Amino acid sequence: MAEFDKTQWSEKDFAYGYLEAADIYIVERRRFLEILKSFYTHFLGVKKQNRVLDLGCGDGILVHELLKIDDSISATLIDGSEDMLNKAKERLAGFKNIQFIRASFQELLHTDLHLSDFDLVVSSLAIHHLTLDEKKSLFSYIYSHLNPCGYFVNIDVILPPTERLENWYLQLWKEQIIETQTALKLEDNYGDIIGKYKESRDNKPDTLSDQLNALKDLGFRDVDCFYKYGIFTIFGGKK
Ligand SMILES: C[S@@+](CC[C@H](N)C(=O)[O-])C[C@H]1O[C@@H](n2cnc3c(N)ncnc32)[C@H](O)[C@@H]1O
């Protein structure tokens, strides 16, 4: 856990601060979840007892959304944060066949956790905390832990290809946050999240093309960006 413990995610207040405000500053969060559910229904099909792995699960929101449309799922949720996993355990308390594992991605890559294979690996807003080399290793790990024809879907922030585009995407993000704040009549100012996002050493986004190429190089098929809005993307592929 050495690497993870150096990040802000190891601090309870930081983790809980994210959970409280995520729906405000991840402006398209609900849309991402709807797209994930559409992808799941379309490509995996419900009531098939699919095995799902969520990497960087936070409070378990992704698996919870998938369970709403398919309660035959068995899921493994992994996160480096004990506090996040406790929230996920609370959230998913009523469901069967759910396993929680506290491990950093770095540990996952270097320790054999004896995980069996999955039909779907999902992740949301977590893998950008790894360097490009670590991302490639994690993508390879995912590939090797997918059943034949299994899918990987990653909802994540990316590094735009030019500074000009990045400046516009970040401005767009800020405008959207302010619009949400105004609509909800919130007093707190969430607009400064963009500066914090850019300054944080924990954020190591890479370009979409580097990550799509990494997936293709590993042998993933149907690799594509399934949705994009500014720096926010949903991308992945099929084994
Ligand atoms: C922005 S939150 C996203 C949580 C959840 N997936 C969501 O969409 O709400 C990032 C999550 O990744 C976890 N995380 C960050 N770096 C990690 C690492 N190196 N290993 C394991 N988990 C990590 C954090 O603890 C946190 O729960």
The ligand as an ORCA input file, in Angstrom:
! r2SCAN-3c Opt
* xyz 0 1
  C     -12.589      9.554     -7.856
  S     -12.776      8.133     -6.830
  C     -13.926      7.191     -7.802
  C     -14.734      6.228     -6.989
  C     -15.841      5.515     -7.772
  N     -15.286      4.636     -8.782
  C     -16.761      6.534     -8.395
  O     -16.845      6.593     -9.630
  O     -17.414      7.276     -7.652
  C     -11.243      7.263     -7.062
  C     -11.168      5.954     -6.296
  O      -9.976      5.259     -6.690
  C      -9.308      4.797     -5.532
  N      -7.874      4.764     -5.852
  C      -7.092      5.799     -6.210
  N      -5.829      5.388     -6.457
  C      -5.830      4.048     -6.239
  C      -4.814      3.046     -6.312
  N      -3.574      3.342     -6.669
  N      -5.148      1.772     -6.001
  C      -6.432      1.456     -5.637
  N      -7.431      2.364     -5.539
  C      -7.126      3.650     -5.852
  C      -9.651      5.802     -4.444
  O      -9.501      5.266     -3.155
  C     -11.087      6.151     -4.795
  O     -12.003      5.295     -4.155
*
